[in-house]
């Protein structure tokens, strides 16, 4: 177990993986019980806890593990010391554990949200400190992540307003800030830097395309959607432009050529969901303007499951293999779990289009997501407890 603290990604990925599996155990049980007209009888509002756990329960832990490991290399600075990053990761993990306990002890939800906010604020300041210490000429990706982390802190503080002070009106702003201000910009900033880089290392004759304006457009369009949503304006124009840009980028990054390599294909196939999700948001915006909105939560889940969750599995698998001294190969079992998660996204989207089968599709999606992460966990979690296969530190 002492190897868990050899590098930030080890501890953060381990606790993030355990937290994701635990959260999905509850949600799968909730969905299966609803299929039979029952419930887990949560002590706090189910949909509020669902959104809180699925957005803030484990994604941020994986982000910290990645940025504290890879980020210093971007900036050409020393990584943060164990004494600095371990409290942030342990504090955030404690918050997620408290959220899970809230299923039976409602006060734990408030404590968990507060712990998340405190730990995240400290983690964000730690990352900003690495940027300030850097003399690198190119800090744009690191800076974009820092700004998104800052909005993440605001989102978490807003969620504290919901759970601690009972401000129901703060729930939707917290979700909006979390998705559009925080999570989406971080995912897109990391994709902008890493997907072309990984592709150039694998595909012969590949020319990495990642202009600075594209990163700026990704981040600003994400924040623009969030801003419009917070002001209760229809973001259809933003979403249409955003969808077109994301789909073009997926094509420009050579989605179909990536299938020559499993690990690379995982990154590209996940990125394609970003364009699909925004396209669904654009259609929803058009139909909303006509007075008959389509799809309900389908666009949101295309983005959060289709893009966020599958990209999480793809990136974490890539980093795990690369930083454990193992070959950059994807086992058949992880490959299957990854595509199962795509099936989960499709099922959740389909449930909004086929209402007669909604409960069955929700149950299938819940169980499928749990199975996908559990299978990935069996394969990957033990790696974080073992020494590197090549004998190197880290």
TORDOMI-70086 format. One record per residue (C-alpha): x, y, z; residue number from 1. Coordinates in steps of 0.02 Angstrom, whole numbers. Example, Ala and Ser with C-alpha at 12.3 -4.5 7.8 and 13.67 -1.06 7.14 Angstrom:
{kolke {615 -225 390} 1},
{kolke {684 -53 357} 2},
REM end
This chain:
{kolke {0 0 0} 1},
{kolke {149 118 25} 2},
{kolke {167 129 -166} 3},
{kolke {2 223 -168} 4},
{kolke {93 381 -117} 5},
{kolke {237 368 -242} 6},
{kolke {150 489 -363} 7},
{kolke {-9 596 -363} 8},
{kolke {-95 495 -499} 9},
{kolke {-80 334 -399} 10},
{kolke {-178 396 -248} 11},
{kolke {-300 505 -345} 12},
{kolke {-341 372 -475} 13},
{kolke {-359 238 -342} 14},
{kolke {-476 337 -231} 15},
{kolke {-567 409 -382} 16},
{kolke {-594 234 -451} 17},
{kolke {-658 167 -285} 18},
{kolke {-771 319 -265} 19},
{kolke {-842 298 -441} 20},
{kolke {-879 114 -414} 21},
{kolke {-961 148 -245} 22},
{kolke {-1069 289 -316} 23},
{kolke {-1121 181 -463} 24},
{kolke {-1166 37 -347} 25},
{kolke {-1294 149 -264} 26},
{kolke {-1359 220 -428} 27},
{kolke {-1374 50 -511} 28},
{kolke {-1473 -12 -361} 29},
{kolke {-1585 143 -367} 30},
{kolke {-1621 118 -553} 31},
{kolke {-1658 -68 -537} 32},
{kolke {-1773 -37 -388} 33},
{kolke {-1866 99 -483} 34},
{kolke {-1898 -26 -621} 35},
{kolke {-2001 -119 -490} 36},
{kolke {-2082 36 -415} 37},
{kolke {-1966 47 -265} 38},
{kolke {-1817 153 -209} 39},
{kolke {-1660 148 -101} 40},
{kolke {-1749 269 17} 41},
{kolke {-1608 397 20} 42},
{kolke {-1610 517 167} 43},
{kolke {-1577 664 47} 44},
{kolke {-1661 706 -120} 45},
{kolke {-1606 570 -240} 46},
{kolke {-1583 679 -395} 47},
{kolke {-1482 808 -299} 48},
{kolke {-1366 677 -228} 49},
{kolke {-1354 592 -398} 50},
{kolke {-1297 752 -482} 51},
{kolke {-1178 795 -341} 52},
{kolke {-1094 624 -339} 53},
{kolke {-1086 598 -527} 54},
{kolke {-1016 771 -565} 55},
{kolke {-913 809 -411} 56},
{kolke {-887 643 -323} 57},
{kolke {-747 568 -427} 58},
{kolke {-708 666 -587} 59},
{kolke {-609 798 -489} 60},
{kolke {-501 666 -405} 61},
{kolke {-447 596 -574} 62},
{kolke {-413 774 -634} 63},
{kolke {-299 809 -486} 64},
{kolke {-205 647 -514} 65},
{kolke {-176 691 -696} 66},
{kolke {-133 874 -677} 67},
{kolke {-14 850 -531} 68},
{kolke {78 714 -628} 69},
{kolke {76 778 -808} 70},
{kolke {53 964 -776} 71},
{kolke {225 999 -703} 72},
{kolke {301 924 -862} 73},
{kolke {201 1049 -964} 74},
{kolke {270 1189 -858} 75},
{kolke {447 1121 -835} 76},
{kolke {434 1135 -645} 77},
{kolke {453 1015 -501} 78},
{kolke {293 921 -456} 79},
{kolke {209 971 -293} 80},
{kolke {278 880 -141} 81},
{kolke {184 739 -56} 82},
{kolke {148 848 95} 83},
{kolke {56 970 -19} 84},
{kolke {-46 857 -133} 85},
{kolke {-90 715 -13} 86},
{kolke {-201 822 101} 87},
{kolke {-298 887 -50} 88},
{kolke {-330 712 -117} 89},
{kolke {-370 637 54} 90},
{kolke {-483 784 97} 91},
{kolke {-578 769 -66} 92},
{kolke {-594 580 -46} 93},
{kolke {-665 606 128} 94},
{kolke {-796 722 54} 95},
{kolke {-851 588 -68} 96},
{kolke {-859 457 70} 97},
{kolke {-969 573 173} 98},
{kolke {-1085 598 24} 99},
{kolke {-1109 410 13} 100},
{kolke {-1145 401 199} 101},
{kolke {-1278 535 170} 102},
{kolke {-1390 400 97} 103},
{kolke {-1431 359 279} 104},
{kolke {-1365 511 376} 105},
{kolke {-1419 673 290} 106},
{kolke {-1299 785 387} 107},
{kolke {-1155 694 302} 108},
{kolke {-1207 770 135} 109},
{kolke {-1176 946 201} 110},
{kolke {-1011 894 280} 111},
{kolke {-958 806 120} 112},
{kolke {-994 956 11} 113},
{kolke {-901 1070 131} 114},
{kolke {-752 952 132} 115},
{kolke {-754 948 -59} 116},
{kolke {-751 1137 -68} 117},
{kolke {-611 1159 59} 118},
{kolke {-503 1023 -18} 119},
{kolke {-534 1086 -195} 120},
{kolke {-492 1266 -150} 121},
{kolke {-326 1207 -79} 122},
{kolke {-293 1095 -230} 123},
{kolke {-328 1240 -348} 124},
{kolke {-210 1356 -256} 125},
{kolke {-76 1221 -263} 126},
{kolke {-94 1209 -452} 127},
{kolke {-90 1399 -471} 128},
{kolke {71 1397 -370} 129},
{kolke {151 1278 -496} 130},
{kolke {101 1395 -638} 131},
{kolke {174 1546 -549} 132},
{kolke {337 1451 -518} 133},
{kolke {356 1408 -702} 134},
{kolke {464 1502 -826} 135},
{kolke {391 1408 -974} 136},
{kolke {338 1515 -1121} 137},
{kolke {182 1412 -1157} 138},
{kolke {64 1405 -1009} 139},
{kolke {-101 1416 -1101} 140},
{kolke {-163 1239 -1061} 141},
{kolke {-108 1251 -879} 142},
{kolke {-191 1421 -863} 143},
{kolke {-354 1363 -944} 144},
{kolke {-359 1219 -820} 145},
{kolke {-326 1338 -675} 146},
{kolke {-470 1453 -724} 147},
{kolke {-586 1303 -742} 148},
{kolke {-528 1239 -573} 149},
{kolke {-573 1409 -500} 150},
{kolke {-748 1397 -572} 151},
{kolke {-755 1221 -501} 152},
{kolke {-723 1294 -329} 153},
{kolke {-869 1415 -356} 154},
{kolke {-980 1270 -413} 155},
{kolke {-935 1170 -257} 156},
{kolke {-968 1321 -146} 157},
{kolke {-1138 1340 -230} 158},
{kolke {-1176 1157 -194} 159},
{kolke {-1135 1190 -12} 160},
{kolke {-1273 1320 -19} 161},
{kolke {-1392 1182 -72} 162},
{kolke {-1344 1047 53} 163},
{kolke {-1293 1153 203} 164},
{kolke {-1413 1300 192} 165},
{kolke {-1556 1219 96} 166},
{kolke {-1554 1345 -46} 167},
{kolke {-1646 1243 -177} 168},
{kolke {-1628 1381 -307} 169},
{kolke {-1439 1357 -302} 170},
{kolke {-1446 1177 -364} 171},
{kolke {-1462 1209 -551} 172},
{kolke {-1329 1347 -552} 173},
{kolke {-1211 1228 -462} 174},
{kolke {-1239 1095 -596} 175},
{kolke {-1222 1222 -737} 176},
{kolke {-1059 1291 -666} 177},
{kolke {-996 1115 -636} 178},
{kolke {-1028 1053 -813} 179},
{kolke {-995 1208 -919} 180},
{kolke {-879 1310 -810} 181},
{kolke {-773 1171 -740} 182},
{kolke {-778 994 -808} 183},
{kolke {-802 1025 -995} 184},
{kolke {-663 1157 -1008} 185},
{kolke {-541 1044 -915} 186},
{kolke {-579 894 -1026} 187},
{kolke {-565 998 -1184} 188},
{kolke {-404 1085 -1130} 189},
{kolke {-321 917 -1093} 190},
{kolke {-386 843 -1256} 191},
{kolke {-320 992 -1354} 192},
{kolke {-146 964 -1285} 193},
{kolke {-137 775 -1275} 194},
{kolke {-243 695 -1413} 195},
{kolke {-141 767 -1559} 196},
{kolke {20 729 -1462} 197},
{kolke {-26 547 -1434} 198},
{kolke {-88 532 -1614} 199},
{kolke {76 597 -1685} 200},
{kolke {170 466 -1584} 201},
{kolke {66 324 -1656} 202},
{kolke {6 368 -1832} 203},
{kolke {137 381 -1970} 204},
{kolke {137 549 -2058} 205},
{kolke {18 626 -1932} 206},
{kolke {29 815 -1915} 207},
{kolke {-27 876 -1744} 208},
{kolke {-159 1012 -1761} 209},
{kolke {-191 1110 -1603} 210},
{kolke {-190 1298 -1637} 211},
{kolke {-203 1413 -1488} 212},
{kolke {-364 1491 -1552} 213},
{kolke {-447 1319 -1546} 214},
{kolke {-412 1301 -1361} 215},
{kolke {-479 1476 -1330} 216},
{kolke {-635 1438 -1431} 217},
{kolke {-666 1276 -1336} 218},
{kolke {-656 1361 -1167} 219},
{kolke {-749 1520 -1212} 220},
{kolke {-892 1428 -1299} 221},
{kolke {-911 1314 -1149} 222},
{kolke {-919 1464 -1033} 223},
{kolke {-1036 1554 -1153} 224},
{kolke {-1161 1410 -1147} 225},
{kolke {-1149 1409 -958} 226},
{kolke {-1174 1597 -949} 227},
{kolke {-1327 1592 -1062} 228},
{kolke {-1399 1449 -960} 229},
{kolke {-1372 1541 -796} 230},
{kolke {-1462 1693 -868} 231},
{kolke {-1599 1577 -935} 232},
{kolke {-1566 1626 -1116} 233},
{kolke {-1572 1500 -1257} 234},
{kolke {-1390 1458 -1304} 235},
{kolke {-1438 1384 -1474} 236},
{kolke {-1319 1495 -1575} 237},
{kolke {-1173 1454 -1461} 238},
{kolke {-1214 1268 -1463} 239},
{kolke {-1229 1261 -1653} 240},
{kolke {-1059 1343 -1675} 241},
{kolke {-984 1237 -1537} 242},
{kolke {-1052 1074 -1611} 243},
{kolke {-984 1116 -1783} 244},
{kolke {-812 1157 -1713} 245},
{kolke {-803 998 -1609} 246},
{kolke {-859 886 -1751} 247},
{kolke {-737 969 -1870} 248},
{kolke {-597 946 -1743} 249},
{kolke {-639 762 -1724} 250},
{kolke {-625 742 -1913} 251},
{kolke {-467 848 -1922} 252},
{kolke {-386 744 -1785} 253},
{kolke {-421 590 -1894} 254},
{kolke {-549 494 -1793} 255},
{kolke {-559 346 -1912} 256},
{kolke {-371 327 -1934} 257},
{kolke {-354 312 -1745} 258},
{kolke {-433 139 -1747} 259},
{kolke {-266 66 -1801} 260},
{kolke {-221 74 -1616} 261},
{kolke {-341 29 -1475} 262},
{kolke {-276 152 -1347} 263},
{kolke {-279 295 -1472} 264},
{kolke {-451 246 -1536} 265},
{kolke {-519 259 -1359} 266},
{kolke {-466 442 -1349} 267},
{kolke {-535 488 -1519} 268},
{kolke {-700 393 -1502} 269},
{kolke {-732 477 -1335} 270},
{kolke {-693 649 -1406} 271},
{kolke {-822 620 -1544} 272},
{kolke {-957 618 -1409} 273},
{kolke {-920 800 -1368} 274},
{kolke {-978 852 -1541} 275},
{kolke {-1127 735 -1533} 276},
{kolke {-1179 804 -1364} 277},
{kolke {-1170 985 -1422} 278},
{kolke {-1264 941 -1581} 279},
{kolke {-1405 871 -1472} 280},
{kolke {-1400 1030 -1368} 281},
{kolke {-1414 1133 -1527} 282},
{kolke {-1565 1035 -1588} 283},
{kolke {-1642 1051 -1415} 284},
{kolke {-1615 1239 -1423} 285},
{kolke {-1700 1251 -1592} 286},
{kolke {-1851 1150 -1536} 287},
{kolke {-1860 1248 -1373} 288},
{kolke {-1871 1409 -1474} 289},
{kolke {-2016 1331 -1568} 290},
{kolke {-2105 1291 -1405} 291},
{kolke {-2084 1101 -1412} 292},
{kolke {-1916 1055 -1333} 293},
{kolke {-1844 886 -1378} 294},
{kolke {-1732 762 -1288} 295},
{kolke {-1750 823 -1106} 296},
{kolke {-1588 758 -1024} 297},
{kolke {-1519 666 -1177} 298},
{kolke {-1393 803 -1226} 299},
{kolke {-1329 818 -1047} 300},
{kolke {-1298 631 -1033} 301},
{kolke {-1221 621 -1206} 302},
{kolke {-1095 747 -1139} 303},
{kolke {-1071 680 -963} 304},
{kolke {-1074 493 -999} 305},
{kolke {-1029 489 -1183} 306},
{kolke {-887 615 -1172} 307},
{kolke {-836 637 -989} 308},
{kolke {-851 458 -927} 309},
{kolke {-781 369 -1080} 310},
{kolke {-640 496 -1098} 311},
{kolke {-601 473 -914} 312},
{kolke {-581 286 -940} 313},
{kolke {-476 315 -1096} 314},
{kolke {-358 445 -1023} 315},
{kolke {-337 359 -856} 316},
{kolke {-297 195 -944} 317},
{kolke {-168 284 -1053} 318},
{kolke {-86 370 -904} 319},
{kolke {-91 212 -799} 320},
{kolke {-1 110 -932} 321},
{kolke {124 248 -971} 322},
{kolke {167 288 -790} 323},
{kolke {176 109 -727} 324},
{kolke {313 56 -848} 325},
{kolke {195 -61 -939} 326},
{kolke {171 -79 -1128} 327},
{kolke {47 45 -1203} 328},
{kolke {-76 -92 -1243} 329},
{kolke {-260 -112 -1198} 330},
{kolke {-317 -282 -1136} 331},
{kolke {-472 -361 -1209} 332},
{kolke {-564 -341 -1044} 333},
{kolke {-530 -153 -1031} 334},
{kolke {-572 -131 -1215} 335},
{kolke {-739 -217 -1185} 336},
{kolke {-776 -114 -1029} 337},
{kolke {-738 45 -1125} 338},
{kolke {-861 4 -1264} 339},
{kolke {-990 -51 -1137} 340},
{kolke {-983 126 -1069} 341},
{kolke {-1024 191 -1243} 342},
{kolke {-1174 76 -1239} 343},
{kolke {-1224 153 -1073} 344},
{kolke {-1220 326 -1152} 345},
{kolke {-1327 266 -1297} 346},
{kolke {-1453 185 -1178} 347},
{kolke {-1467 343 -1073} 348},
{kolke {-1492 452 -1228} 349},
{kolke {-1618 328 -1300} 350},
{kolke {-1719 332 -1139} 351},
{kolke {-1770 512 -1177} 352},
{kolke {-1823 467 -1354} 353},
{kolke {-1914 305 -1310} 354},
{kolke {-2013 348 -1152} 355},
{kolke {-2107 181 -1151} 356},
{kolke {-1943 93 -1110} 357},
{kolke {-1872 231 -1001} 358},
{kolke {-1862 138 -836} 359},
{kolke {-1787 -17 -918} 360},
{kolke {-1658 87 -1010} 361},
{kolke {-1615 183 -851} 362},
{kolke {-1588 18 -760} 363},
{kolke {-1483 -49 -904} 364},
{kolke {-1378 109 -905} 365},
{kolke {-1352 105 -717} 366},
{kolke {-1300 -77 -712} 367},
{kolke {-1195 -57 -869} 368},
{kolke {-1099 92 -798} 369},
{kolke {-1065 -3 -638} 370},
{kolke {-1005 -156 -734} 371},
{kolke {-893 -51 -847} 372},
{kolke {-806 38 -704} 373},
{kolke {-796 -120 -598} 374},
{kolke {-712 -216 -739} 375},
{kolke {-592 -72 -769} 376},
{kolke {-560 -64 -582} 377},
{kolke {-516 -248 -567} 378},
{kolke {-388 -223 -705} 379},
{kolke {-316 -54 -656} 380},
{kolke {-336 -20 -469} 381},
{kolke {-206 -151 -415} 382},
{kolke {-78 -66 -527} 383},
{kolke {-76 88 -414} 384},
{kolke {-22 -20 -266} 385},
{kolke {126 -100 -356} 386},
{kolke {298 -39 -405} 387},
{kolke {327 12 -585} 388},
{kolke {361 -135 -699} 389},
{kolke {519 -51 -765} 390},
{kolke {589 -16 -592} 391},
{kolke {585 174 -613} 392},
{kolke {517 290 -478} 393},
{kolke {343 365 -489} 394},
REM end
